[in-house]
Amino acid sequence: MTVKLFNPDGLPKPDVYRQVAIAEGSRLVFLAGQVARDADGNPVGAGDLAAQVEQAYLNVGRAMTEVGGSFDDVAKLTIYVVDWSPEKYPLLGEGVARAAAKLGVDPVKPITLLGVSALGEPDLMVEVEATAVLD
C-alpha cells in the first residue's frame, strides 16, 4: 500500500497537515474514534490535552498494527476537540509529536479538526478517527 501526501498548487500549503492523500490498496479500514484510554479502558491524561492526544494517536497506531498495517497506512484523520480554540494548537501539536516519536512515523496527514461541545464521556477532551488503506 502506498499513500502519497501532498499540498496541490492553488491551495494553501500548511506545515502541520496535507490537503490531499492518494492511497492505493485493496482494503479500506475505518477506525472508530480513539480516545485517551489504555488497553484496560483506564483514563489517560485527565485534564491534559497533549497527553490525551498522544494516547488517542497511539491507540490509532495499535489498532492499525492489529489489522496488519501501521499508522503510515492512515490516509485521513478526523480530530474532535472539546471547546476548541486556536490557543490549544500547541498542546495538540505536542501530543501529536510525542505519539509520532513513539510510533516512529510522520504524523502529517490530511486532517479535519472539529471543535465540539462534548464527547461520549465527560473526562474526554479529544477523539481521533482514522481511515486507512491496506493492500
C-alpha positions as CSV (number, residue, x, y, z in Angstrom):
1,M,0.0,0.0,0.0
2,T,1.2,3.5,-0.7
3,V,-0.2,6.8,0.4
4,K,1.0,9.9,-1.4
5,L,0.5,13.0,0.7
6,F,0.8,16.5,-0.8
7,N,-0.5,20.0,-1.0
8,P,-1.6,20.8,-4.6
9,D,-0.9,24.0,-6.4
10,G,-3.7,26.5,-5.9
11,L,-4.3,25.6,-2.3
12,P,-2.7,26.7,1.0
13,K,0.4,24.7,1.9
14,P,0.1,24.1,5.7
15,D,3.1,22.7,7.6
16,V,1.0,20.6,10.1
17,Y,-1.1,18.6,7.6
18,R,-1.5,17.8,3.9
19,Q,-4.5,18.8,1.8
20,V,-4.6,15.5,-0.2
21,A,-3.9,11.8,0.3
22,I,-3.9,9.4,-2.7
23,A,-4.0,5.9,-1.4
24,E,-3.5,2.7,-3.4
25,G,-4.5,-0.6,-1.9
26,S,-7.4,-3.1,-1.7
27,R,-8.7,-3.0,1.9
28,L,-10.2,0.1,3.5
29,V,-10.0,0.4,7.3
30,F,-12.5,2.7,9.0
31,L,-11.3,3.1,12.6
32,A,-13.8,4.3,15.2
33,G,-12.8,7.4,17.2
34,Q,-9.9,6.7,19.6
35,V,-9.8,8.4,22.9
36,A,-7.5,8.6,25.9
37,R,-8.0,5.1,27.3
38,D,-5.3,2.5,27.9
39,A,-5.7,-1.2,26.8
40,D,-7.7,-1.9,30.0
41,G,-10.0,1.1,29.4
42,N,-8.5,3.2,32.1
43,P,-8.4,7.0,31.6
44,V,-5.1,8.6,30.5
45,G,-4.2,12.2,30.9
46,A,-7.0,13.6,32.9
47,G,-7.3,17.4,32.1
48,D,-4.2,17.2,29.9
49,L,-5.0,17.8,26.2
50,A,-1.5,16.9,25.0
51,A,-1.5,13.6,26.9
52,Q,-4.9,12.7,25.6
53,V,-4.0,13.5,22.0
54,E,-0.9,11.3,22.4
55,Q,-2.9,8.4,23.8
56,A,-5.5,8.7,21.1
57,Y,-2.8,8.7,18.3
58,L,-1.1,5.7,20.0
59,N,-4.4,3.8,20.0
60,V,-4.8,4.5,16.3
61,G,-1.3,3.1,15.8
62,R,-2.1,0.0,17.9
63,A,-5.4,-0.6,16.0
64,M,-3.6,-0.4,12.7
65,T,-1.0,-2.9,13.8
66,E,-3.7,-5.3,14.8
67,V,-5.2,-5.2,11.3
68,G,-1.8,-5.8,9.7
69,G,-0.9,-2.2,8.9
70,S,0.7,0.8,10.6
71,F,0.0,4.4,11.3
72,D,1.7,5.1,7.9
73,D,-1.2,3.4,6.2
74,V,-3.6,6.1,7.5
75,A,-4.9,8.2,4.7
76,K,-7.2,10.6,6.7
77,L,-7.8,11.7,10.3
78,T,-10.7,13.5,11.8
79,I,-9.9,15.1,15.2
80,Y,-12.7,16.2,17.6
81,V,-11.6,18.6,20.4
82,V,-13.9,19.7,23.2
83,D,-14.1,23.5,23.5
84,W,-11.6,24.1,20.7
85,S,-9.8,27.4,20.4
86,P,-6.7,28.3,18.5
87,E,-4.8,28.6,21.8
88,K,-4.9,24.8,22.0
89,Y,-2.8,24.3,18.8
90,P,0.5,24.0,20.8
91,L,-1.0,21.3,23.1
92,L,-2.4,19.4,20.1
93,G,0.9,19.6,18.3
94,E,2.8,18.4,21.4
95,G,0.6,15.4,21.8
96,V,0.9,14.5,18.1
97,A,4.7,14.9,18.2
98,R,5.1,12.7,21.2
99,A,2.9,10.0,19.7
100,A,4.8,10.2,16.4
101,A,8.1,9.8,18.1
102,K,6.9,6.7,20.0
103,L,5.4,5.3,16.8
104,G,8.3,6.2,14.6
105,V,6.1,7.8,12.0
106,D,5.4,11.1,10.2
107,P,2.1,12.1,11.6
108,V,1.4,14.7,8.9
109,K,-1.9,13.5,7.2
110,P,-4.9,15.2,5.7
111,I,-7.0,16.1,8.8
112,T,-10.3,17.6,9.6
113,L,-10.2,19.4,13.0
114,L,-13.6,19.9,14.6
115,G,-14.4,21.8,17.8
116,V,-17.3,20.1,19.7
117,S,-19.1,20.8,22.9
118,A,-18.7,17.4,24.4
119,L,-17.6,13.8,23.7
120,G,-19.0,10.5,24.9
121,E,-17.6,10.7,28.4
122,P,-17.1,13.9,30.5
123,D,-13.3,13.4,31.0
124,L,-12.6,13.1,27.3
125,M,-11.0,16.1,25.6
126,V,-10.2,14.7,22.2
127,E,-11.2,11.9,19.9
128,V,-9.3,10.8,16.8
129,E,-10.9,8.7,14.0
130,A,-8.9,7.3,11.0
131,T,-9.4,6.0,7.5
132,A,-6.6,3.8,6.2
133,V,-5.9,1.8,3.0
134,L,-4.1,-1.6,3.1
135,D,-3.1,-4.0,0.4
